[in-house]
């Protein structure tokens, strides 16, 4: 759960872990009244630290809907690289929607954090 001033503001989690490439995927949502405060960007950065240090993954992914501008900005501002478009990646009530896949490698994260090793 993501808290803001002791109020539940949203959720963030690792959705799945992949052994093949030693990666995980972050999923998140934020209540509308908390948007624009940098809350989710800070939560994503915290999850990256947890993933790279404690879980020792090499890559973290974020999957977003193409039209979800706010979610795409969170990924971009958190240092993730836009790898590409996944056509028809999600089925919603009004049909299939395309998605983006964003990734952050442990080596990228070390540079962002100023860690030399």
FILUM-84860 format. One record per residue: x, y, z of N, C-alpha, C in turn; residue in one letter; residue number from 1. Coordinates in Angstrom, 2 decimals. Atoms other than C-alpha are relative to their C-alpha. Last residue first. Layout:
! residues N
nxx=X&nyy=Y&nzz=Z&caxx=X&cayy=Y&cazz=Z&cxx=X&cyy=Y&czz=Z&residu=A&num=NUM
...
END
This chain:
! residues 117
nxx=-0.44&nyy=1.38&nzz=-0.25&caxx=30.85&cayy=-1.03&cazz=-9.12&cxx=-0.06&cyy=-0.78&czz=-1.25&residu=X&num=117
nxx=-1.02&nyy=0.50&nzz=0.92&caxx=30.16&cayy=2.72&cazz=-9.01&cxx=0.44&cyy=-1.37&czz=0.49&residu=X&num=116
nxx=-0.71&nyy=1.13&nzz=-0.59&caxx=26.87&cayy=3.79&cazz=-7.43&cxx=1.00&cyy=-0.52&czz=-1.03&residu=X&num=115
nxx=-1.38&nyy=-0.41&nzz=-0.24&caxx=25.73&cayy=7.26&cazz=-8.48&cxx=0.83&cyy=-1.09&czz=0.66&residu=X&num=114
nxx=-0.22&nyy=-0.14&nzz=-1.45&caxx=22.03&cayy=6.39&cazz=-8.04&cxx=1.44&cyy=0.43&czz=0.32&residu=X&num=113
nxx=0.95&nyy=-0.97&nzz=-0.51&caxx=21.25&cayy=6.97&cazz=-11.73&cxx=0.28&cyy=0.31&czz=1.47&residu=X&num=112
nxx=-0.43&nyy=-1.29&nzz=0.55&caxx=24.42&cayy=5.11&cazz=-12.75&cxx=-0.90&cyy=1.11&czz=0.55&residu=X&num=111
nxx=-1.25&nyy=-0.37&nzz=-0.69&caxx=23.59&cayy=2.20&cazz=-10.44&cxx=0.50&cyy=1.36&czz=-0.48&residu=X&num=110
nxx=0.38&nyy=-0.47&nzz=-1.33&caxx=20.03&cayy=2.14&cazz=-11.78&cxx=1.23&cyy=0.44&czz=0.79&residu=X&num=109
nxx=0.58&nyy=-1.34&nzz=0.17&caxx=21.28&cayy=1.83&cazz=-15.35&cxx=-0.28&cyy=0.63&czz=1.36&residu=X&num=108
nxx=-1.12&nyy=-0.88&nzz=0.37&caxx=23.52&cayy=-1.12&cazz=-14.38&cxx=-0.47&cyy=1.43&czz=-0.22&residu=X&num=107
nxx=-0.75&nyy=-0.29&nzz=-1.23&caxx=20.59&cayy=-2.77&cazz=-12.57&cxx=1.16&cyy=0.94&czz=-0.30&residu=X&num=106
nxx=-0.99&nyy=1.01&nzz=-0.35&caxx=18.59&cayy=-2.48&cazz=-15.76&cxx=0.72&cyy=0.40&czz=1.28&residu=X&num=105
nxx=-1.14&nyy=-0.59&nzz=-0.69&caxx=15.45&cayy=-0.36&cazz=-15.99&cxx=0.92&cyy=-1.15&czz=0.38&residu=X&num=104
nxx=-0.92&nyy=0.81&nzz=-0.79&caxx=12.76&cayy=-1.29&cazz=-18.45&cxx=1.08&cyy=0.86&czz=0.65&residu=X&num=103
nxx=-1.10&nyy=-0.82&nzz=-0.50&caxx=9.61&cayy=0.27&cazz=-19.96&cxx=0.91&cyy=-0.91&czz=0.82&residu=X&num=102
nxx=-0.82&nyy=0.69&nzz=-0.99&caxx=7.13&cayy=-1.73&cazz=-22.02&cxx=1.21&cyy=0.90&czz=0.29&residu=X&num=101
nxx=-1.44&nyy=-0.23&nzz=0.06&caxx=4.40&cayy=0.21&cazz=-23.75&cxx=0.68&cyy=-0.89&czz=1.04&residu=X&num=100
nxx=-0.74&nyy=-0.37&nzz=-1.19&caxx=0.88&cayy=-0.99&cazz=-24.32&cxx=1.46&cyy=0.29&czz=-0.30&residu=X&num=99
nxx=-1.44&nyy=0.16&nzz=0.13&caxx=-1.75&cayy=-1.28&cazz=-27.01&cxx=0.69&cyy=0.46&czz=1.27&residu=X&num=98
nxx=-0.78&nyy=-1.23&nzz=-0.08&caxx=-5.40&cayy=-1.65&cazz=-26.04&cxx=1.49&cyy=-0.34&czz=-0.14&residu=X&num=97
nxx=-1.43&nyy=0.15&nzz=-0.27&caxx=-7.86&cayy=-4.37&cazz=-26.98&cxx=0.69&cyy=1.36&czz=-0.03&residu=X&num=96
nxx=-0.84&nyy=0.67&nzz=0.98&caxx=-11.59&cayy=-3.80&cazz=-26.73&cxx=1.46&cyy=-0.07&czz=0.43&residu=X&num=95
nxx=0.19&nyy=-0.58&nzz=1.33&caxx=-14.04&cayy=-1.45&cazz=-25.01&cxx=0.91&cyy=-0.60&czz=-1.07&residu=X&num=94
nxx=1.41&nyy=0.06&nzz=0.42&caxx=-14.40&cayy=-3.54&cazz=-21.85&cxx=-0.22&cyy=0.50&czz=-1.42&residu=X&num=93
nxx=0.90&nyy=-0.72&nzz=-0.90&caxx=-10.64&cayy=-4.01&cazz=-21.56&cxx=-1.42&cyy=-0.08&czz=-0.56&residu=X&num=92
nxx=1.41&nyy=0.00&nzz=0.40&caxx=-8.26&cayy=-6.50&cazz=-23.16&cxx=-0.84&cyy=0.67&czz=1.07&residu=X&num=91
nxx=0.97&nyy=0.07&nzz=-1.09&caxx=-4.59&cayy=-5.63&cazz=-22.70&cxx=-1.42&cyy=0.05&czz=-0.55&residu=X&num=90
nxx=-0.57&nyy=0.62&nzz=-1.20&caxx=-1.48&cayy=-6.10&cazz=-24.85&cxx=-0.99&cyy=-0.15&czz=1.15&residu=X&num=89
nxx=1.11&nyy=0.74&nzz=-0.60&caxx=-3.13&cayy=-5.48&cazz=-28.22&cxx=0.43&cyy=-0.72&czz=1.28&residu=X&num=88
nxx=1.33&nyy=-0.15&nzz=0.59&caxx=0.19&cayy=-4.39&cazz=-29.75&cxx=-1.01&cyy=-0.90&czz=0.72&residu=X&num=87
nxx=0.56&nyy=1.34&nzz=0.08&caxx=3.21&cayy=-4.21&cazz=-27.47&cxx=-1.43&cyy=0.16&czz=-0.51&residu=X&num=86
nxx=1.46&nyy=0.10&nzz=0.01&caxx=5.14&cayy=-1.02&cazz=-28.11&cxx=-0.39&cyy=-1.46&czz=-0.08&residu=X&num=85
nxx=0.82&nyy=0.18&nzz=1.19&caxx=8.80&cayy=-0.59&cazz=-27.32&cxx=-1.48&cyy=-0.10&czz=0.28&residu=X&num=84
nxx=-0.51&nyy=1.04&nzz=0.90&caxx=11.79&cayy=-0.43&cazz=-25.03&cxx=-0.86&cyy=-0.19&czz=-1.23&residu=X&num=83
nxx=1.12&nyy=0.49&nzz=0.80&caxx=11.05&cayy=2.88&cazz=-23.30&cxx=0.54&cyy=-0.99&czz=-1.03&residu=X&num=82
nxx=-0.22&nyy=-0.13&nzz=1.44&caxx=13.93&cayy=3.21&cazz=-20.83&cxx=-1.22&cyy=-0.57&czz=-0.72&residu=X&num=81
nxx=0.21&nyy=1.18&nzz=0.84&caxx=13.16&cayy=3.73&cazz=-17.14&cxx=0.16&cyy=0.35&czz=-1.48&residu=X&num=80
nxx=-1.23&nyy=0.43&nzz=0.66&caxx=14.74&cayy=6.59&cazz=-15.19&cxx=-0.15&cyy=-1.22&czz=-0.88&residu=X&num=79
nxx=-0.70&nyy=0.90&nzz=-0.92&caxx=11.96&cayy=7.21&cazz=-12.66&cxx=1.24&cyy=-0.59&czz=-0.63&residu=X&num=78
nxx=-0.65&nyy=-0.81&nzz=-1.03&caxx=10.85&cayy=10.25&cazz=-14.68&cxx=0.74&cyy=-0.85&czz=1.03&residu=X&num=77
nxx=-1.06&nyy=-0.82&nzz=0.60&caxx=10.15&cayy=7.99&cazz=-17.68&cxx=0.76&cyy=0.78&czz=1.07&residu=X&num=76
nxx=-1.08&nyy=0.88&nzz=0.46&caxx=8.20&cayy=5.39&cazz=-15.71&cxx=1.18&cyy=0.81&czz=-0.53&residu=X&num=75
nxx=-0.60&nyy=0.58&nzz=-1.21&caxx=6.13&cayy=8.01&cazz=-13.87&cxx=1.19&cyy=-0.88&czz=-0.40&residu=X&num=74
nxx=-0.88&nyy=-1.02&nzz=-0.58&caxx=5.56&cayy=9.89&cazz=-17.15&cxx=0.69&cyy=-0.52&czz=1.26&residu=X&num=73
nxx=-1.20&nyy=-0.06&nzz=0.83&caxx=4.17&cayy=6.72&cazz=-18.76&cxx=1.00&cyy=1.03&czz=0.53&residu=X&num=72
nxx=-0.79&nyy=1.19&nzz=-0.32&caxx=1.77&cayy=6.29&cazz=-15.86&cxx=1.29&cyy=-0.03&czz=-0.81&residu=X&num=71
nxx=-0.55&nyy=-0.14&nzz=-1.35&caxx=0.55&cayy=9.86&cazz=-16.26&cxx=0.88&cyy=-1.18&czz=0.37&residu=X&num=70
nxx=-1.09&nyy=-0.98&nzz=-0.03&caxx=0.11&cayy=9.59&cazz=-20.03&cxx=0.66&cyy=0.09&czz=1.36&residu=X&num=69
nxx=-0.11&nyy=-0.39&nzz=-1.40&caxx=-2.03&cayy=6.44&cazz=-19.91&cxx=1.23&cyy=0.92&czz=0.18&residu=X&num=68
nxx=0.74&nyy=-1.24&nzz=-0.27&caxx=-2.88&cayy=6.33&cazz=-23.63&cxx=0.08&cyy=0.47&czz=1.45&residu=X&num=67
nxx=-0.52&nyy=-1.09&nzz=0.82&caxx=-0.15&cayy=3.80&cazz=-24.46&cxx=-0.67&cyy=1.32&czz=0.36&residu=X&num=66
nxx=0.85&nyy=-0.22&nzz=1.17&caxx=-1.22&cayy=1.57&cazz=-21.57&cxx=0.55&cyy=1.21&czz=-0.76&residu=X&num=65
nxx=1.01&nyy=-1.06&nzz=-0.07&caxx=1.69&cayy=0.84&cazz=-19.29&cxx=-0.87&cyy=-0.02&czz=-1.25&residu=X&num=64
nxx=0.87&nyy=0.07&nzz=1.17&caxx=3.98&cayy=-2.10&cazz=-18.53&cxx=-1.09&cyy=1.05&czz=0.17&residu=X&num=63
nxx=1.29&nyy=-0.63&nzz=-0.24&caxx=6.83&cayy=-1.41&cazz=-16.09&cxx=-0.77&cyy=-0.08&czz=-1.31&residu=X&num=62
nxx=0.86&nyy=-0.47&nzz=1.09&caxx=9.83&cayy=-3.71&cazz=-16.12&cxx=-1.21&cyy=0.72&czz=0.56&residu=X&num=61
nxx=1.35&nyy=-0.26&nzz=-0.47&caxx=12.69&cayy=-4.25&cazz=-13.67&cxx=-0.78&cyy=0.59&czz=-1.17&residu=X&num=60
nxx=0.83&nyy=-0.87&nzz=0.81&caxx=15.94&cayy=-5.88&cazz=-14.74&cxx=-1.37&cyy=0.14&czz=0.65&residu=X&num=59
nxx=-0.83&nyy=-0.75&nzz=0.94&caxx=18.91&cayy=-7.54&cazz=-13.05&cxx=-0.82&cyy=1.01&czz=-0.80&residu=X&num=58
nxx=0.39&nyy=0.15&nzz=1.40&caxx=17.13&cayy=-8.82&cazz=-9.96&cxx=0.93&cyy=0.83&czz=-0.88&residu=X&num=57
nxx=-1.13&nyy=0.21&nzz=0.90&caxx=18.98&cayy=-9.07&cazz=-6.64&cxx=-0.42&cyy=-0.29&czz=-1.45&residu=X&num=56
nxx=0.36&nyy=1.14&nzz=0.83&caxx=15.84&cayy=-9.41&cazz=-4.50&cxx=1.04&cyy=-0.33&czz=-1.06&residu=X&num=55
nxx=0.48&nyy=1.14&nzz=-0.80&caxx=17.19&cayy=-7.22&cazz=-1.70&cxx=-0.31&cyy=-1.24&czz=-0.83&residu=X&num=54
nxx=-0.84&nyy=0.32&nzz=-1.16&caxx=19.38&cayy=-4.76&cazz=-3.61&cxx=-0.45&cyy=-1.27&czz=0.71&residu=X&num=53
nxx=-1.41&nyy=0.17&nzz=0.36&caxx=17.95&cayy=-4.53&cazz=-7.12&cxx=0.87&cyy=-0.42&czz=1.18&residu=X&num=52
nxx=-0.23&nyy=1.03&nzz=1.01&caxx=14.31&cayy=-5.17&cazz=-6.29&cxx=1.47&cyy=-0.26&czz=-0.29&residu=X&num=51
nxx=0.34&nyy=1.29&nzz=-0.57&caxx=14.19&cayy=-3.20&cazz=-3.04&cxx=0.30&cyy=-1.13&czz=-1.00&residu=X&num=50
nxx=-1.04&nyy=0.28&nzz=-0.99&caxx=15.97&cayy=-0.23&cazz=-4.61&cxx=-0.22&cyy=-1.37&czz=0.63&residu=X&num=49
nxx=-1.21&nyy=0.32&nzz=0.75&caxx=13.66&cayy=-0.40&cazz=-7.59&cxx=1.14&cyy=-0.34&czz=0.96&residu=X&num=48
nxx=0.13&nyy=1.39&nzz=0.45&caxx=10.65&cayy=-0.56&cazz=-5.27&cxx=1.22&cyy=-0.43&czz=-0.80&residu=X&num=47
nxx=-0.17&nyy=0.87&nzz=-1.17&caxx=11.81&cayy=2.63&cazz=-3.57&cxx=-0.10&cyy=-1.47&czz=-0.37&residu=X&num=46
nxx=-1.43&nyy=-0.01&nzz=-0.32&caxx=12.22&cayy=4.35&cazz=-6.94&cxx=0.30&cyy=-0.87&czz=1.21&residu=X&num=45
nxx=-0.68&nyy=0.81&nzz=1.00&caxx=8.71&cayy=3.28&cazz=-7.90&cxx=1.50&cyy=-0.05&czz=0.29&residu=X&num=44
nxx=0.29&nyy=1.40&nzz=-0.30&caxx=7.31&cayy=4.66&cazz=-4.63&cxx=0.71&cyy=-0.94&czz=-0.98&residu=X&num=43
nxx=-0.80&nyy=0.38&nzz=-1.18&caxx=9.06&cayy=8.00&cazz=-5.16&cxx=-0.22&cyy=-1.47&czz=0.36&residu=X&num=42
nxx=-1.39&nyy=0.01&nzz=0.44&caxx=7.60&cayy=8.25&cazz=-8.69&cxx=0.91&cyy=-0.40&czz=1.16&residu=X&num=41
nxx=-0.28&nyy=1.28&nzz=0.65&caxx=4.24&cayy=7.23&cazz=-7.32&cxx=1.42&cyy=-0.08&czz=-0.51&residu=X&num=40
nxx=0.11&nyy=1.15&nzz=-0.92&caxx=4.11&cayy=10.07&cazz=-4.81&cxx=0.41&cyy=-1.29&czz=-0.69&residu=X&num=39
nxx=-1.25&nyy=0.77&nzz=0.07&caxx=5.38&cayy=12.84&cazz=-7.08&cxx=0.00&cyy=-1.24&czz=0.86&residu=X&num=38
nxx=-0.80&nyy=-0.30&nzz=-1.19&caxx=2.50&cayy=15.12&cazz=-5.96&cxx=1.35&cyy=-0.75&czz=0.02&residu=X&num=37
nxx=-0.72&nyy=-1.26&nzz=0.16&caxx=0.65&cayy=15.34&cazz=-9.27&cxx=0.86&cyy=0.39&czz=1.18&residu=X&num=36
nxx=-0.79&nyy=-0.18&nzz=1.22&caxx=-1.99&cayy=12.68&cazz=-8.58&cxx=0.70&cyy=1.37&czz=0.01&residu=X&num=35
nxx=-1.41&nyy=-0.06&nzz=-0.39&caxx=-3.16&cayy=12.18&cazz=-4.98&cxx=0.93&cyy=0.22&czz=-1.20&residu=X&num=34
nxx=-0.25&nyy=-1.18&nzz=-0.84&caxx=-6.85&cayy=13.00&cazz=-5.57&cxx=1.46&cyy=0.15&czz=0.43&residu=X&num=33
nxx=-0.02&nyy=-1.26&nzz=0.74&caxx=-6.95&cayy=10.57&cazz=-8.49&cxx=0.36&cyy=1.20&czz=0.87&residu=X&num=32
nxx=1.30&nyy=-0.68&nzz=-0.03&caxx=-6.08&cayy=7.50&cazz=-6.43&cxx=0.13&cyy=1.40&czz=-0.60&residu=X&num=31
nxx=0.08&nyy=-1.08&nzz=-0.97&caxx=-2.80&cayy=5.93&cazz=-7.52&cxx=-1.37&cyy=0.65&czz=-0.09&residu=X&num=30
nxx=1.10&nyy=-0.92&nzz=0.28&caxx=-2.13&cayy=2.68&cazz=-9.33&cxx=-0.05&cyy=1.01&czz=1.14&residu=X&num=29
nxx=0.41&nyy=-1.03&nzz=-0.96&caxx=0.92&cayy=0.44&cazz=-9.56&cxx=-1.26&cyy=0.71&czz=-0.45&residu=X&num=28
nxx=1.32&nyy=-0.50&nzz=0.34&caxx=2.49&cayy=-2.62&cazz=-11.16&cxx=-0.42&cyy=1.02&czz=1.05&residu=X&num=27
nxx=0.69&nyy=-0.83&nzz=-0.99&caxx=6.19&cayy=-3.39&cazz=-11.09&cxx=-1.36&cyy=0.40&czz=-0.57&residu=X&num=26
nxx=0.86&nyy=-1.04&nzz=0.57&caxx=7.57&cayy=-6.28&cazz=-13.13&cxx=-0.70&cyy=0.74&czz=1.13&residu=X&num=25
nxx=1.31&nyy=-0.11&nzz=-0.63&caxx=10.46&cayy=-8.52&cazz=-12.21&cxx=-0.76&cyy=1.13&czz=-0.67&residu=X&num=24
nxx=0.70&nyy=-1.28&nzz=0.01&caxx=13.63&cayy=-9.72&cazz=-13.86&cxx=-1.29&cyy=-0.07&czz=0.81&residu=X&num=23
nxx=-0.20&nyy=-0.57&nzz=-1.34&caxx=16.25&cayy=-12.45&cazz=-13.59&cxx=-0.63&cyy=1.39&czz=0.09&residu=X&num=22
nxx=-0.85&nyy=-1.18&nzz=0.15&caxx=16.21&cayy=-13.11&cazz=-17.37&cxx=0.20&cyy=0.74&czz=1.33&residu=X&num=21
nxx=-0.75&nyy=0.06&nzz=1.25&caxx=14.90&cayy=-16.69&cazz=-17.37&cxx=0.94&cyy=1.19&czz=-0.18&residu=X&num=20
nxx=-1.32&nyy=0.59&nzz=-0.22&caxx=13.92&cayy=-16.60&cazz=-13.70&cxx=0.87&cyy=0.07&czz=-1.25&residu=X&num=19
nxx=-0.36&nyy=0.85&nzz=1.12&caxx=11.02&cayy=-14.19&cazz=-14.26&cxx=1.42&cyy=-0.52&czz=0.21&residu=X&num=18
nxx=-1.44&nyy=0.11&nzz=0.15&caxx=9.38&cayy=-12.63&cazz=-11.19&cxx=0.28&cyy=-1.01&czz=-1.12&residu=X&num=17
nxx=-0.52&nyy=1.33&nzz=0.27&caxx=5.78&cayy=-11.47&cazz=-11.13&cxx=1.51&cyy=0.07&czz=-0.15&residu=X&num=16
nxx=1.07&nyy=0.87&nzz=0.49&caxx=3.60&cayy=-8.56&cazz=-10.11&cxx=0.46&cyy=-1.42&czz=-0.26&residu=X&num=15
nxx=-0.66&nyy=0.79&nzz=1.02&caxx=6.05&cayy=-6.69&cazz=-7.88&cxx=-1.05&cyy=-1.01&czz=-0.46&residu=X&num=14
nxx=-0.46&nyy=1.35&nzz=-0.31&caxx=3.78&cayy=-4.30&cazz=-6.06&cxx=0.88&cyy=-0.54&czz=-1.13&residu=X&num=13
nxx=-1.14&nyy=0.32&nzz=0.86&caxx=2.42&cayy=-0.78&cazz=-5.80&cxx=0.49&cyy=-1.38&czz=0.41&residu=X&num=12
nxx=-0.65&nyy=1.30&nzz=-0.17&caxx=-0.91&cayy=0.41&cazz=-4.43&cxx=1.19&cyy=-0.10&czz=-0.94&residu=X&num=11
nxx=-0.09&nyy=0.88&nzz=1.16&caxx=-2.62&cayy=3.74&cazz=-3.93&cxx=0.66&cyy=-1.31&czz=0.37&residu=X&num=10
nxx=0.03&nyy=-0.77&nzz=1.23&caxx=-3.19&cayy=6.74&cazz=-1.66&cxx=0.02&cyy=-0.89&czz=-1.25&residu=X&num=9
nxx=-0.23&nyy=0.89&nzz=1.15&caxx=-4.01&cayy=5.21&cazz=1.70&cxx=-0.18&cyy=0.78&czz=-1.29&residu=X&num=8
nxx=1.22&nyy=0.39&nzz=0.71&caxx=-3.77&cayy=8.13&cazz=4.13&cxx=0.34&cyy=-0.99&czz=-1.11&residu=X&num=7
nxx=0.74&nyy=1.04&nzz=-0.74&caxx=-1.00&cayy=8.57&cazz=6.72&cxx=-1.34&cyy=-0.37&czz=-0.62&residu=X&num=6
nxx=0.47&nyy=-0.67&nzz=-1.21&caxx=0.26&cayy=11.76&cazz=5.03&cxx=-0.96&cyy=-0.90&czz=0.78&residu=X&num=5
nxx=-0.38&nyy=-1.41&nzz=0.11&caxx=0.54&cayy=9.81&cazz=1.78&cxx=-0.64&cyy=0.73&czz=1.17&residu=X&num=4
nxx=0.60&nyy=-0.96&nzz=-0.92&caxx=0.53&cayy=6.02&cazz=2.00&cxx=0.51&cyy=1.40&czz=-0.29&residu=X&num=3
nxx=-0.70&nyy=-1.28&nzz=0.04&caxx=1.18&cayy=3.53&cazz=-0.77&cxx=-0.77&cyy=0.96&czz=0.90&residu=X&num=2
nxx=0.83&nyy=-1.17&nzz=0.00&caxx=0.00&cayy=0.00&cazz=0.00&cxx=0.89&cyy=1.25&czz=0.00&residu=X&num=1
END
